[in-house]
Amino acid sequence: MTSSIQEILNKYPNAGHDSLIPILQQVQEHMGYLSEESVVEVGKYLNMPTSKIFGVATFYNQFRFNAPGKFHVQVCRGTACHVLGSATVLNEIEKNLKIKAGQTTKDKMFSLEVVACIGACGLAPVISINGEFHAKVTSETIKTIFDSYRNREVVS
């Protein structure tokens, strides 16, 4: 077991099943995602089958099972974004990055997540990359947006 997972588990002495979600949230906050190893360790600690933990974690869309990329992309699919074309934006992003929602590019540069609402309806359709919002995104602007992030990587 990694020491960081153990440190998180140590915050929950005598933990029961009711501690599962807070523990998973802290593991993900620390690691950026829930690794198979971390789920197994949490299961051992809580005396729960791994399958039950995966069942709970997959029920909630807040949990990820892949390491996020250097640039984590969130595509808003809320009502305003949906009406103004976020499905087309999502499809274009998937083509540009060659991944589907929930995946990370092979070079670990980008990860893609669909979210119910970012809370920036006046900017619809909107995407967020590491918390930086891009407003009124269209199929035509996707390439420019992602090229700017690729160029940041080359410069740094």
N, C-alpha and C positions, 0 to 999 in steps of 0.2 A: 504494500500500500504506500502511495506517495505520502510524504510527510504533510503536504498541504491538505490533502483529503482528511488525514488523521486529525489535523488541527481543527478542521471544521467539525468533524464528528465529536471531538472532545468538548465542543461547546454545547453538546446535547447529551449530558449524562442521563442514563436511565431513559433514553428516548423511546417513544412508542411509535406506532404507525402514524399518529397524528403529526409527527415531526418530519414526515417524508418530504412534503413539498417545500418547507423552509430549508431543509438540508439540500435538496436538489437545486433550489434557487441560489444558495450560497456556493455550491460546487460550480454551477454554471457561471456565476459572477466571477469566480476566481479563475476558472479555466477557459471561459468563453463558450463552453459547450459541455454536454454530458458525454464523457467517453464511456466505452463499454467497461473499462476497468473501474471507473468511478461508480458506475451503477452496481457492479458486482460488490464493491466494497461497502457501499451504502446498504445493500441487501444483507450482507453478512452482519453488519452492525445492528440493523433493525430486525434481523432474523426474518427477512421477507424474501420470497422468491424473486429472482431477477425479472422473470416474466411479468410479475405484478407491478414492479417498479416501472418497467418499460410501458406497461399498459396505462399506468397513471400518467407518466411523463408524456406519452404520445397523445393523450386526451387533451392536454393543455398546449396551445400553440406557442407558449412562451419558451418552451424548451427546445434546444437544438441538439442534434447528435453528430454534427460535423463541425470541425474547427472553423471558425469564421476566417474569412480572408482579411488581408491588410485593410481593404476597403469593403465595409459591410453595407450592402445596398438594401434599402427597404422600399418596396413599392406599395403605395397606398392603394387599397381597393375599396375605400369607403364610398358612400353614395355619390358625393360630388365628383370624386375622381373617376368612379365607374361611369357615370353619365357622360363625362368629358373625355373618355377614351383610355382609361388606365389598362384595360385588357390588351389593347393594341400596344401600348407602351411596354407592358410586361413581356409580350411576345417578342418585341423588338430587342429588349434587353437580353432575353434568353438566347436569341440568335446572335447578338453581338458578343456575349460572354461564352456562348456554347455550353451553357448549363441550364438546369431547371431550378425553380424555386426550391430552397432547402439545400442546395448544393454549393460547393466551393470550386472555383476554377483549379485546374491541375497545378498551376503555378502559385496557388494560394494567395493570389492578388485580390480576387473579388469573391464575395459570397453574396447570395441572393435570398431575400426573405420577402414574403408577401405579408402585409399587415392589414388589419381591418380598417384602421383609421389612424392617420398621423396627427390629425387635429389642425390641419392647415387647409381647410376647405376652400378658402379664397384663392389659393395658389393652384388649384386642381387643373390637371392631374399633377401630382407632386411625388417626387422620390427624395429619399434622404440617403446620403452616403456619409457614413461616420458622423451623423448628426448634422451635416451640411445639406440644407434643403435646395432642391432644384425645382423651380416653379414652371407651370404650364408646359410640361415636357411633352414632346411629340416624337413620333418615329424619326423625324428628320434631325432632331437635336440630340438623340441618344448617342450617336457616334462621336460627336463633338465632346459631349460630357465625359464619356469614358476615355476618349483619347487624352483629355486633360489630366485625368487621374493616372493614366499610363505614363504620361510625360513627367508627372510629379515623381513617379517611381524612378525614372531614368535619371532625373536631376539629383535626387537624394542619394 
